[in-house]
Amino acid sequence: MFNTTRKIRRMSLGAVRLLCGRARLNARGSIMAETIIAISILGIVGTAVAASLSTARASGTTVEEAAIAENIARNHLESVFATAYQTPPATYAALSGLDPGYASTAVAQEHVAGDTRIEKIIVTVTRDGSQILVIETLRTQE
């Protein structure tokens, strides 16, 4: 019985040595494969982060442009309501001192054909010639 136990131990030690020897031989290849996989994952994650930052920057620019245009349109409406009523069709004075590249126009049209007591005011804000925002409201003659 003692000999049998000894033989089993020798066999298991031999198997362990054989497996460990193969593991050492394969270690170089597995480390290289792990490194390539890690670099690939980092590359994919880095690309995703760069794309999201680019999208966030473009979105921030669009939001900023829209906010500036809305402020200009509201200021132009306030200036229109501060001036005397003009019988439609009419064009109200342009705003001055706007941010570079921005322009704003305000026109009055008849809301109901033939009735000049109610006008529809249309304020259009443009930047570098392209239309950004259009706001419409009604105004009555007092």
C-alpha positions as CSV (number, residue, x, y, z in Angstrom):
1,M,0.0,0.0,0.0
2,F,2.9,2.3,0.8
3,N,4.4,1.7,-2.6
4,T,1.2,2.4,-4.4
5,T,0.9,5.7,-2.6
6,R,4.4,6.6,-3.5
7,K,3.8,5.8,-7.1
8,I,0.7,8.0,-7.3
9,R,2.7,10.8,-5.7
10,R,5.5,10.5,-8.3
11,M,3.0,10.4,-11.1
12,S,1.1,13.4,-9.9
13,L,4.4,15.3,-9.3
14,G,5.4,14.4,-12.9
15,A,2.1,15.6,-14.2
16,V,2.4,18.9,-12.3
17,R,6.0,19.4,-13.6
18,L,4.9,18.6,-17.2
19,L,2.0,21.1,-16.9
20,C,4.1,23.8,-15.3
21,G,6.8,23.4,-18.0
22,R,4.2,23.8,-20.7
23,A,2.7,26.8,-18.9
24,R,6.2,28.4,-18.8
25,L,6.6,27.8,-22.6
26,N,3.1,29.2,-23.3
27,A,3.5,32.2,-20.9
28,R,5.3,34.3,-23.4
29,G,2.6,33.8,-26.0
30,S,-0.2,34.4,-23.6
31,I,1.3,37.6,-22.2
32,M,1.7,38.9,-25.8
33,A,-2.0,38.0,-26.6
34,E,-3.2,39.6,-23.4
35,T,-1.2,42.8,-24.2
36,I,-2.7,42.9,-27.7
37,I,-6.2,42.5,-26.3
38,A,-5.6,45.2,-23.7
39,I,-4.3,47.6,-26.3
40,S,-7.2,46.9,-28.5
41,I,-9.7,47.5,-25.8
42,L,-8.0,50.7,-24.8
43,G,-8.1,51.8,-28.4
44,I,-11.8,51.2,-28.7
45,V,-12.6,52.9,-25.5
46,G,-10.4,55.9,-26.4
47,T,-12.1,56.2,-29.8
48,A,-15.5,56.2,-28.1
49,V,-14.5,58.8,-25.6
50,A,-13.0,61.1,-28.4
51,A,-16.2,60.7,-30.5
52,S,-18.4,61.6,-27.5
53,L,-16.3,64.6,-26.7
54,S,-16.5,65.8,-30.3
55,T,-20.3,65.4,-30.2
56,A,-20.6,67.2,-26.9
57,R,-18.6,70.1,-28.2
58,A,-20.7,70.4,-31.4
59,S,-23.9,70.1,-29.3
60,G,-22.7,72.8,-26.9
61,T,-22.0,75.2,-29.9
62,T,-25.5,74.6,-31.2
63,V,-27.1,75.2,-27.9
64,E,-25.1,78.4,-27.4
65,E,-26.0,79.7,-30.8
66,A,-29.7,78.9,-30.2
67,A,-29.6,80.8,-26.8
68,I,-28.0,83.9,-28.4
69,A,-30.6,83.8,-31.2
70,E,-33.4,83.6,-28.7
71,N,-32.1,86.5,-26.6
72,I,-31.8,88.6,-29.8
73,A,-35.3,87.7,-30.9
74,R,-36.8,88.6,-27.5
75,N,-34.9,91.9,-27.4
76,H,-36.2,92.7,-30.9
77,L,-39.8,91.9,-29.9
78,E,-39.4,94.2,-26.8
79,S,-38.1,97.0,-29.1
80,V,-41.1,96.4,-31.5
81,F,-43.6,96.6,-28.6
82,A,-41.9,99.8,-27.3
83,T,-42.5,101.6,-30.7
84,A,-45.7,102.9,-32.1
85,Y,-48.0,100.6,-33.9
86,Q,-47.4,100.5,-37.7
87,T,-50.2,99.5,-40.1
88,P,-49.2,96.2,-41.8
89,P,-47.4,95.4,-44.0
90,A,-44.5,97.2,-42.3
91,T,-40.9,96.6,-41.3
92,Y,-39.6,97.6,-37.9
93,A,-36.1,99.0,-37.2
94,A,-33.3,96.6,-37.0
95,L,-31.4,96.1,-33.7
96,S,-27.9,97.4,-33.4
97,G,-25.0,96.1,-31.3
98,L,-25.6,92.4,-31.9
99,D,-22.9,89.7,-31.6
100,P,-20.7,89.5,-34.7
101,G,-22.4,87.6,-37.5
102,Y,-25.9,87.9,-36.1
103,A,-28.7,89.9,-37.7
104,S,-32.4,90.3,-36.8
105,T,-35.4,91.6,-38.8
106,A,-38.9,92.3,-37.7
107,V,-41.8,92.6,-40.1
108,A,-45.5,93.1,-39.6
109,Q,-48.2,91.4,-41.7
110,E,-52.0,91.4,-41.5
111,H,-53.2,88.6,-39.3
112,V,-56.6,88.6,-40.9
113,A,-56.9,89.8,-44.5
114,G,-58.3,93.3,-44.7
115,D,-58.1,93.9,-40.9
116,T,-55.2,96.2,-40.1
117,R,-56.0,96.5,-36.4
118,I,-54.2,93.1,-35.6
119,E,-50.8,92.5,-37.0
120,K,-48.6,89.4,-36.9
121,I,-45.0,90.3,-36.1
122,I,-42.4,88.0,-37.4
123,V,-38.9,88.3,-36.0
124,T,-36.2,86.4,-37.9
125,V,-32.7,85.9,-36.5
126,T,-29.9,84.9,-38.9
127,R,-26.2,84.1,-38.4
128,D,-23.8,84.6,-41.3
129,G,-26.8,84.6,-43.7
130,S,-28.4,81.4,-42.5
131,Q,-31.7,81.5,-40.6
132,I,-31.5,80.3,-37.0
133,L,-34.7,81.3,-35.4
134,V,-38.2,82.6,-36.3
135,I,-40.6,83.9,-33.6
136,E,-44.1,85.1,-34.4
137,T,-46.5,86.9,-32.2
138,L,-49.6,89.1,-32.5
139,R,-50.1,92.8,-31.7
140,T,-53.2,94.8,-31.7
141,Q,-53.7,98.5,-32.4
142,E,-54.7,100.4,-29.2
